[in-house]
Amino acid sequence: MGQTKNQLPRVVLTIGDPSGISPEIVRATKGDLDGILTMHHDQKEIATKLLGIDVGVTVLGGLSRPVTQAAHGIAYETVGHGVANPFSLGHAINQAYRMAIRQNVPAG
């Protein structure tokens, strides 16, 4: 984690209490940071809800292929109501594509 943080100077690593809001997340909402790298799922959820759940993308690291997902989850309560926002899914697909291109991942 430390090596990644050194390579990305405007990305902050949050290690503290997984249930609380960190000062780093507040800094990100003001535009002082380009990203947040979290150690706990709950920290990621706080950042996502504050920074834009409709455009957020979760990236799973450490695998041989890019894995992304829309940050908003499934949202069962909106199924069939015509109110779902597809932007987060589109961002997740685009992010996985860009990562695959950079890693020279073969198609298929």
C-alpha positions in Angstrom: 0.0 0.0 0.0 2.8 2.4 0.8 4.4 2.0 -2.6 1.1 2.8 -4.4 0.7 5.9 -2.2 4.2 7.1 -3.2 3.3 6.7 -6.9 0.1 8.7 -6.6 0.7 11.9 -4.7 -2.8 13.2 -4.8 -4.4 9.9 -3.7 -4.7 9.4 0.0 -4.6 6.1 1.9 -7.1 5.9 4.8 -6.1 3.3 7.4 -8.0 4.5 10.5 -11.4 3.6 12.0 -13.4 1.8 9.3 -16.7 3.1 10.8 -15.9 6.8 10.9 -15.4 9.5 8.3 -11.8 10.5 7.9 -10.5 14.0 7.3 -9.1 12.7 4.0 -12.6 12.1 2.7 -13.6 15.6 3.6 -10.5 16.9 1.7 -11.5 14.9 -1.4 -15.0 16.4 -1.4 -13.3 19.8 -1.6 -11.2 18.7 -4.6 -7.9 18.6 -2.8 -7.4 14.9 -3.8 -7.7 12.8 -7.0 -8.6 9.6 -5.2 -9.0 7.7 -2.0 -7.4 4.3 -1.3 -9.2 2.5 1.5 -8.3 -0.4 3.7 -11.9 -1.2 4.7 -15.2 -1.6 2.7 -17.0 0.7 5.1 -14.5 3.5 4.4 -15.1 3.1 0.7 -18.8 3.3 1.1 -18.6 6.6 3.0 -16.4 8.1 0.3 -18.7 6.9 -2.5 -21.8 8.3 -0.9 -20.1 11.7 -0.3 -18.4 12.0 -3.7 -21.0 10.7 -6.1 -22.6 7.3 -5.9 -24.0 7.6 -9.4 -20.5 8.0 -11.0 -18.3 6.0 -8.6 -16.4 2.9 -9.6 -14.9 0.3 -7.3 -11.7 -1.3 -8.6 -10.6 -4.6 -7.2 -6.8 -4.9 -7.2 -4.3 -7.7 -7.0 -5.8 -9.9 -9.8 -4.4 -10.8 -13.2 -7.3 -9.1 -14.9 -9.1 -5.8 -14.3 -12.2 -6.1 -12.1 -14.5 -3.2 -11.7 -18.0 -2.7 -10.4 -20.5 0.1 -10.3 -20.2 1.7 -6.8 -24.0 1.9 -6.3 -24.6 -1.8 -5.9 -27.7 -3.5 -7.2 -30.4 -1.1 -5.9 -33.3 -3.6 -5.8 -35.7 -0.9 -4.7 -35.4 0.8 -8.1 -35.8 -2.3 -10.3 -38.7 -1.9 -12.7 -39.4 1.8 -11.8 -37.4 3.3 -14.7 -35.3 5.5 -12.4 -32.0 3.7 -12.4 -29.0 5.7 -13.4 -26.7 3.8 -15.7 -23.7 6.2 -15.5 -21.8 4.3 -12.7 -22.0 1.0 -14.7 -20.8 2.8 -17.8 -17.9 4.3 -15.8 -17.0 0.8 -14.5 -17.0 -0.7 -18.0 -14.8 2.1 -19.3 -12.4 1.9 -16.4 -12.0 -1.9 -16.9 -11.4 -1.3 -20.6 -8.8 1.3 -20.0 -7.0 -0.9 -17.5 -7.1 -3.9 -19.9 -5.6 -1.8 -22.7 -2.8 -0.6 -20.4 -2.1 -4.2 -19.3 -2.3 -5.6 -22.8 -4.9 -8.1 -21.7 -6.0 -10.3 -24.7 -9.6 -10.1 -25.8 -11.8 -13.0 -24.9 
